[in-house]
């Protein structure tokens, strides 16, 4: 389970989220059997699904440019319970993978950019990003920022790798 669940061990990595009773031998936790863990036992708010994704490891050197493609796939069977939904999800994943491979082969992503990019759910429209330079990163003592002259900054927040706020400054117009 997640660290927020009672009895969860953060030192036991897990390949599955909410395995419930489907992994009694710990195949997804390097052989460490876990107590059943489901969305119901995690007391998740109905209808509130959030997800975080990551990719790597890889090094981003100065001047590097790359594209990362993500697909968040959802499926729920109309009958048959959770296992039927797993089968529906596997079918949908196969369909998404085939679509991606076809678009990649035909340069469809460049010609028909209907796939969502730079999107955010529930926050309204995202403002266009201006040219912002921050260096050095990581830093220990000094942090430098360069922003376009027409950019107005109301507040500066700097967080460390653990998410703690280490600098918080209100900004004033020059």
DOMI-468755 format. One record per residue: y, x, z of N, C-alpha, C in turn; residue number from 1. Coordinates in Angstrom, 1 decimal. Layout:
BEGIN
ROKE       nv       nu       nw      cav      cau      caw       cv       cu       cw   num
ROKE        Y        X        Z        Y        X        Z        Y        X        Z   NUM
...
//
This chain:
BEGIN
ROKE       nv       nu       nw      cav      cau      caw       cv       cu       cw   num
ROKE     -1.2      0.8      0.0      0.0      0.0      0.0      1.3      0.8      0.0     1
ROKE      2.4      0.2     -0.1      3.7      0.8     -0.1      4.0      1.2      1.3     2
ROKE      4.9      2.2      1.4      5.3      2.8      2.7      5.9      1.7      3.6     3
ROKE      6.4      0.6      3.0      7.0     -0.4      3.8      5.9     -1.3      4.4     4
ROKE      4.7     -1.2      3.9      3.6     -2.0      4.5      3.0     -1.3      5.7     5
ROKE      2.6     -2.1      6.7      2.1     -1.5      7.9      0.7     -0.8      7.6     6
ROKE      0.5      0.3      8.1     -0.7      1.1      7.9     -0.7      1.9      6.6     7
ROKE      0.3      1.9      5.8      0.3      2.6      4.6      0.5      4.1      4.9     8
ROKE     -0.2      4.9      4.1     -0.1      6.4      4.3      0.6      7.0      3.1     9
ROKE      1.8      7.5      3.3      2.6      8.0      2.1      1.9      9.3      1.5    10
ROKE      1.0      9.8      2.2      0.3     11.0      1.7     -0.9     10.7      0.8    11
ROKE     -1.2      9.4      0.6     -2.3      8.9     -0.3     -1.7      8.3     -1.5    12
ROKE     -1.6      9.1     -2.6     -1.1      8.5     -3.8     -2.0      7.4     -4.4    13
ROKE     -1.3      6.4     -5.0     -2.1      5.3     -5.5     -1.7      5.1     -7.0    14
ROKE     -2.8      4.8     -7.8     -2.6      4.5     -9.2     -2.3      3.0     -9.5    15
ROKE     -2.5      2.2     -8.5     -2.4      0.7     -8.7     -1.4      0.1     -7.7    16
ROKE     -0.7     -0.9     -8.2      0.1     -1.7     -7.3     -0.6     -3.0     -7.0    17
ROKE     -0.7     -3.4     -5.8     -1.3     -4.7     -5.4     -2.8     -4.8     -5.9    18
ROKE     -3.6     -3.8     -5.5     -5.0     -3.9     -6.0     -5.8     -5.0     -5.3    19
ROKE     -5.3     -5.5     -4.2     -6.0     -6.5     -3.4     -7.4     -6.0     -3.1    20
ROKE     -8.5     -6.8     -3.5     -9.8     -6.4     -3.2    -10.5     -5.8     -4.5    21
ROKE     -9.7     -5.5     -5.5    -10.3     -5.0     -6.8    -10.7     -3.5     -6.8    22
ROKE    -10.3     -2.8     -5.7    -10.6     -1.3     -5.6    -11.2     -1.0     -4.3    23
ROKE    -12.4     -1.5     -4.0    -13.0     -1.3     -2.7    -13.4      0.1     -2.4    24
ROKE    -13.6      0.9     -3.4    -14.1      2.3     -3.3    -13.0      3.3     -3.4    25
ROKE    -11.8      2.9     -3.6    -10.6      3.8     -3.7    -10.6      4.6     -4.9    26
ROKE    -11.0      4.0     -6.1    -10.9      4.7     -7.3     -9.5      5.1     -7.7    27
ROKE     -8.5      4.3     -7.3     -7.1      4.5     -7.6     -6.4      5.3     -6.5    28
ROKE     -7.1      5.7     -5.5     -6.5      6.5     -4.4     -7.3      7.7     -4.1    29
ROKE     -7.8      8.4     -5.1     -8.6      9.6     -5.0     -9.8      9.4     -4.0    30
ROKE    -10.4      8.3     -4.0    -11.6      8.1     -3.2    -11.3      7.6     -1.8    31
ROKE    -10.0      7.4     -1.4     -9.7      7.0     -0.1     -9.6      5.4     -0.1    32
ROKE    -10.6      4.8      0.4    -10.6      3.3      0.4     -9.4      2.8      1.2    33
ROKE     -8.8      1.7      0.8     -7.6      1.1      1.4     -7.9     -0.3      1.8    34
ROKE     -7.2     -0.8      2.7     -7.3     -2.2      3.1     -6.7     -3.0      1.9    35
ROKE     -7.2     -4.3      1.6     -6.7     -5.1      0.5     -5.2     -5.2      0.7    36
ROKE     -4.5     -5.1     -0.5     -3.0     -5.2     -0.5     -2.6     -6.0     -1.7    37
ROKE     -2.0     -7.1     -1.5     -1.6     -8.0     -2.6     -0.1     -8.4     -2.4    38
ROKE      0.4     -9.1     -3.4      1.8     -9.5     -3.3      2.0    -10.5     -2.2    39
ROKE      0.9    -11.3     -1.9      1.0    -12.2     -0.8      1.0    -11.5      0.5    40
ROKE      0.2    -10.5      0.7      0.2     -9.7      2.0      1.4     -8.9      2.1    41
ROKE      2.1     -8.5      1.0      3.3     -7.7      1.1      4.5     -8.6      1.3    42
ROKE      4.3     -9.9      1.4      5.3    -10.9      1.6      6.5    -10.8      0.7    43
ROKE      6.2    -10.7     -0.6      7.2    -10.6     -1.6      7.8    -12.0     -1.9    44
ROKE      9.1    -12.0     -2.1      9.8    -13.3     -2.4      9.3    -13.8     -3.7    45
ROKE      8.8    -15.1     -3.7      8.3    -15.7     -5.0      9.4    -15.6     -6.1    46
ROKE      9.0    -15.2     -7.3      9.9    -15.2     -8.4     10.9    -14.0     -8.5    47
ROKE     10.8    -13.1     -7.5     11.7    -12.0     -7.5     10.8    -10.7     -7.8    48
ROKE     10.8    -10.3     -9.1     10.0     -9.2     -9.5     11.0     -8.1     -9.9    49
ROKE     10.8     -6.9     -9.3     11.7     -5.8     -9.6     10.7     -4.6     -9.9    50
ROKE     11.2     -3.7    -10.8     10.3     -2.6    -11.2     11.2     -1.4    -11.3    51
ROKE     10.6     -0.3    -11.1     11.2      1.0    -11.2     10.2      1.9    -12.1    52
ROKE     10.7      2.6    -13.0      9.8      3.4    -13.8     10.3      4.9    -13.8    53
ROKE      9.4      5.8    -14.0      9.8      7.2    -14.1      8.9      7.8    -15.1    54
ROKE      9.3      9.0    -15.5      8.5      9.7    -16.5      8.8     11.2    -16.3    55
ROKE      7.8     12.0    -16.6      7.9     13.4    -16.5      6.6     14.0    -15.9    56
ROKE      6.7     15.2    -15.5      7.8     16.1    -15.4      8.2     16.7    -16.7    57
ROKE      9.4     17.0    -16.9      9.9     17.7    -18.1     11.2     18.3    -17.7    58
ROKE     11.6     19.4    -18.4     12.9     20.1    -18.1     13.9     19.7    -19.1    59
ROKE     15.1     19.3    -18.6     16.2     19.0    -19.5     17.1     20.1    -19.5    60
ROKE     17.1     20.9    -20.5     18.0     22.1    -20.6     19.3     21.7    -21.2    61
ROKE     20.4     22.4    -21.0     21.7     22.1    -21.6     21.5     21.9    -23.1    62
ROKE     22.1     20.8    -23.6     22.1     20.5    -25.0     20.9     19.7    -25.4    63
ROKE     19.9     19.5    -24.5     18.7     18.8    -24.9     19.0     17.3    -25.2    64
ROKE     18.3     16.8    -26.2     18.4     15.4    -26.5     17.0     14.9    -26.8    65
ROKE     16.7     13.8    -26.2     15.4     13.2    -26.4     15.4     11.7    -26.2    66
ROKE     14.4     11.0    -26.7     14.3      9.6    -26.5     13.1      9.3    -25.7    67
ROKE     13.3      8.3    -24.8     12.2      7.8    -23.9     12.0      6.4    -24.3    68
ROKE     10.8      5.9    -24.5     10.5      4.6    -24.8      9.7      3.9    -23.7    69
ROKE     10.1      2.8    -23.3      9.4      2.1    -22.2      9.1      0.6    -22.7    70
ROKE      8.0      0.1    -22.2      7.7     -1.3    -22.5      7.3     -1.9    -21.1    71
ROKE      8.0     -2.9    -20.7      7.6     -3.6    -19.5      6.9     -4.9    -20.0    72
ROKE      5.6     -4.9    -19.8      4.7     -6.0    -20.4      4.3     -6.9    -19.3    73
ROKE      4.4     -8.2    -19.5      4.1     -9.3    -18.6      3.2    -10.3    -19.3    74
ROKE      2.2    -10.7    -18.5      1.3    -11.8    -19.0      0.7    -12.5    -17.9    75
ROKE      0.6    -13.8    -18.0      0.0    -14.7    -17.0     -0.9    -15.7    -17.7    76
ROKE     -2.2    -15.7    -17.4     -3.1    -16.7    -18.0     -2.8    -18.1    -17.5    77
ROKE     -2.9    -19.1    -18.3     -2.7    -20.5    -17.9     -3.8    -21.0    -17.0    78
ROKE     -5.0    -20.4    -17.1     -6.1    -20.8    -16.2     -7.0    -19.6    -16.0    79
ROKE     -7.9    -19.7    -15.0     -8.8    -18.6    -14.8     -8.5    -17.6    -13.7    80
ROKE     -7.3    -17.8    -13.1     -7.0    -16.9    -12.0     -6.5    -15.5    -12.3    81
ROKE     -6.5    -14.6    -11.3     -5.9    -13.3    -11.5     -6.7    -12.5    -12.6    82
ROKE     -8.0    -12.6    -12.6     -8.8    -11.8    -13.6     -8.5    -12.2    -15.0    83
ROKE     -8.2    -13.5    -15.3     -7.9    -13.9    -16.6     -6.5    -13.4    -17.0    84
ROKE     -5.6    -13.3    -16.0     -4.3    -12.7    -16.2     -4.4    -11.2    -16.6    85
ROKE     -5.3    -10.5    -16.0     -5.5     -9.1    -16.3     -6.0     -9.0    -17.8    86
ROKE     -6.9     -9.9    -18.2     -7.3     -9.9    -19.6     -6.2    -10.2    -20.6    87
ROKE     -5.4    -11.1    -20.2     -4.2    -11.5    -21.0     -3.2    -10.3    -21.1    88
ROKE     -3.0     -9.6    -20.0     -2.1     -8.5    -19.9     -2.7     -7.3    -20.8    89
ROKE     -4.0     -7.1    -20.8     -4.6     -6.0    -21.6     -4.4     -6.4    -23.1    90
ROKE     -4.5     -7.6    -23.4     -4.3     -8.0    -24.8     -2.9     -7.8    -25.2    91
ROKE     -2.0     -8.2    -24.4     -0.5     -8.1    -24.7     -0.2     -6.6    -24.8    92
ROKE     -0.7     -5.8    -23.9     -0.4     -4.3    -24.0     -0.9     -3.8    -25.3    93
ROKE     -2.1     -4.1    -25.8     -2.6     -3.7    -27.1     -1.6     -4.1    -28.2    94
ROKE     -1.1     -5.3    -28.1     -0.2     -5.8    -29.1      1.1     -5.0    -29.1    95
ROKE      1.6     -4.7    -27.9      2.9     -4.0    -27.8      2.7     -2.5    -28.3    96
ROKE      1.5     -1.9    -28.0      1.2     -0.6    -28.4      1.2     -0.5    -29.9    97
ROKE      0.5     -1.5    -30.5      0.4     -1.5    -32.0      1.8     -1.7    -32.7    98
ROKE      2.6     -2.6    -32.1      3.9     -2.7    -32.6      4.7     -1.4    -32.5    99
ROKE      4.6     -0.8    -31.4      5.4      0.5    -31.2      4.9      1.5    -32.2   100
ROKE      3.6      1.7    -32.4      3.1      2.7    -33.3      3.6      2.3    -34.8   101
ROKE      3.6      1.1    -35.1      4.0      0.6    -36.5      5.5      1.0    -36.7   102
ROKE      6.3      0.6    -35.7      7.8      0.9    -35.8      8.0      2.4    -35.8   103
ROKE      7.3      3.2    -35.1      7.5      4.6    -35.0      7.1      5.2    -36.4   104
ROKE      6.1      4.7    -37.0      5.6      5.3    -38.3      6.6      4.9    -39.4   105
ROKE      7.3      3.7    -39.3      8.2      3.3    -40.4      9.7      3.6    -40.1   106
ROKE      9.9      4.3    -39.0     11.3      4.5    -38.6     12.0      3.2    -38.3   107
ROKE     11.3      2.2    -37.9     11.8      0.9    -37.6     12.8      0.9    -36.5   108
ROKE     12.6      1.8    -35.5     13.6      1.8    -34.4     15.0      2.1    -34.9   109
ROKE     15.1      3.0    -35.9     16.4      3.4    -36.4     17.0      2.3    -37.3   110
ROKE     16.1      1.7    -38.2     16.6      0.7    -39.1     16.8     -0.6    -38.6   111
ROKE     16.1     -1.0    -37.6     16.1     -2.4    -37.0     16.2     -2.3    -35.5   112
ROKE     17.3     -1.8    -35.0     17.3     -1.6    -33.5     17.5     -2.8    -32.7   113
ROKE     16.5     -3.8    -32.9     16.5     -5.0    -32.1     15.9     -4.8    -30.7   114
ROKE     15.2     -3.7    -30.5     14.7     -3.4    -29.2     15.8     -3.1    -28.2   115
ROKE     15.6     -3.5    -27.0     16.7     -3.4    -26.1     16.9     -2.0    -25.6   116
ROKE     18.2     -1.6    -25.6     18.5     -0.3    -25.1     19.7     -0.4    -24.2   117
ROKE     19.8      0.5    -23.2     21.0      0.4    -22.3     21.2     -1.0    -21.7   118
ROKE     20.1     -1.5    -21.2     20.2     -2.8    -20.6     20.1     -2.8    -19.1   119
ROKE     20.6     -3.8    -18.5     20.5     -3.9    -17.0     20.4     -5.4    -16.7   120
ROKE     19.5     -5.8    -15.8     19.2     -7.1    -15.5     20.0     -7.6    -14.3   121
ROKE     20.8     -8.6    -14.4     21.5     -9.2    -13.2     22.8     -8.6    -12.8   122
ROKE     23.3     -7.6    -13.6     24.5     -7.0    -13.2     25.6     -7.3    -14.2   123
ROKE     25.4     -8.1    -15.1     26.4     -8.4    -16.1     26.5     -7.3    -17.1   124
ROKE     27.5     -7.3    -18.0     27.6     -6.3    -19.1     27.9     -5.0    -18.5   125
ROKE     27.3     -3.9    -19.0     27.5     -2.6    -18.5     28.7     -2.0    -19.3   126
ROKE     29.6     -1.4    -18.6     30.8     -0.8    -19.3     30.3      0.4    -20.1   127
ROKE     31.0      0.7    -21.2     30.7      1.8    -22.0     30.9      3.1    -21.2   128
ROKE     30.0      4.0    -21.4     30.1      5.3    -20.7     31.1      6.2    -21.3   129
ROKE     32.0      6.7    -20.5     32.9      7.7    -21.0     32.3      9.1    -20.9   130
ROKE     33.0     10.1    -21.4     32.5     11.4    -21.3     32.8     11.9    -19.9   131
ROKE     31.7     12.1    -19.2     31.8     12.6    -17.8     31.0     13.8    -17.7   132
ROKE     31.6     14.9    -17.1     30.9     16.1    -16.9     30.8     16.4    -15.4   133
ROKE     29.7     16.7    -15.0     29.5     17.1    -13.6     28.7     18.4    -13.5   134
ROKE     29.2     19.4    -12.8     28.6     20.7    -12.7     28.9     21.4    -11.5   135
ROKE     28.2     22.3    -10.9     26.8     22.6    -11.3     25.9     21.5    -10.7   136
ROKE     24.8     21.4    -11.3     23.8     20.4    -10.8     22.4     21.0    -10.9   137
ROKE     21.8     21.2     -9.7     22.2     20.9     -8.4     23.3     21.8     -7.8   138
ROKE     23.9     21.4     -6.8     24.9     22.2     -6.1     24.7     22.3     -4.6   139
ROKE     25.3     23.3     -4.0     25.2     23.4     -2.6     26.6     23.4     -1.9   140
ROKE     27.6     23.9     -2.6     28.9     24.0     -2.0     30.0     23.3     -2.7   141
ROKE     30.2     23.5     -4.0     31.3     22.9     -4.8     30.7     22.1     -5.9   142
ROKE     31.4     21.0     -6.2     31.0     20.1     -7.3     32.2     19.9     -8.1   143
ROKE     32.1     20.0     -9.4     33.3     19.8    -10.3     33.0     18.6    -11.2   144
ROKE     34.1     17.8    -11.5     34.0     16.7    -12.3     35.1     16.8    -13.4   145
ROKE     34.8     16.4    -14.6     35.7     16.4    -15.7     35.6     15.0    -16.3   146
ROKE     36.7     14.2    -16.4     36.7     12.9    -17.0     37.8     12.8    -17.9   147
ROKE     37.8     11.9    -18.9     38.9     11.7    -19.9     40.1     11.3    -19.1   148
ROKE     41.3     11.7    -19.6     42.6     11.4    -19.0     42.8      9.9    -18.7   149
ROKE     42.3      9.1    -19.6     42.6      7.6    -19.5     41.6      6.9    -18.5   150
ROKE     40.7      7.7    -17.9     39.7      7.2    -17.0     40.3      7.0    -15.6   151
ROKE     40.1      5.8    -15.0     40.6      5.6    -13.7     39.5      5.5    -12.7   152
ROKE     39.5      6.3    -11.8     38.4      6.4    -10.8     38.9      5.8     -9.5   153
ROKE     38.3      4.8     -8.9     38.8      4.2     -7.7     38.1      4.8     -6.5   154
ROKE     36.9      5.2     -6.6     36.1      5.8     -5.5     35.1      6.8     -6.0   155
ROKE     34.9      7.8     -5.3     33.9      8.9     -5.6     32.9      8.9     -4.5   156
ROKE     31.6      8.7     -5.0     30.5      8.7     -4.1     29.5      9.8     -4.6   157
ROKE     29.1     10.7     -3.7     28.1     11.7     -4.1     26.9     11.5     -3.1   158
ROKE     25.7     11.4     -3.7     24.5     11.2     -2.9     23.6     12.4     -3.1   159
ROKE     22.9     12.7     -2.0     21.9     13.8     -2.1     20.6     13.3     -2.7   160
ROKE     19.6     14.1     -2.8     18.3     13.7     -3.5     17.6     12.6     -2.7   161
ROKE     17.9     12.5     -1.4     17.3     11.5     -0.6     18.1     10.2     -0.6   162
ROKE     19.2     10.2     -1.3     20.0      8.9     -1.4     21.0      8.8     -0.4   163
ROKE     21.2      9.8      0.5     22.2      9.7      1.5     23.6     10.0      0.9   164
ROKE     24.6      9.3      1.4     26.0      9.6      0.9     26.5     10.9      1.6   165
ROKE     26.8     11.9      0.8     27.3     13.1      1.4     28.8     13.3      1.2   166
ROKE     29.4     12.6      0.2     30.8     12.6      0.0     31.2     11.2     -0.4   167
ROKE     32.3     10.7      0.3     32.8      9.4     -0.1     34.3      9.5      0.0   168
ROKE     35.0      9.4     -1.1     36.5      9.5     -1.2     37.1      8.4     -1.9   169
ROKE     38.1      7.8     -1.4     38.9      6.9     -2.1     39.9      7.7     -3.0   170
ROKE     40.1      7.3     -4.2     41.0      8.0     -5.2     42.3      7.3     -5.3   171
ROKE     43.3      8.1     -5.6     44.7      7.6     -5.8     45.1      8.0     -7.2   172
ROKE     45.9      7.1     -7.8     46.5      7.4     -9.1     47.4      8.5     -9.0   173
ROKE     47.4      9.4    -10.0     48.4     10.6    -10.0     49.8     10.1    -10.2   174
//
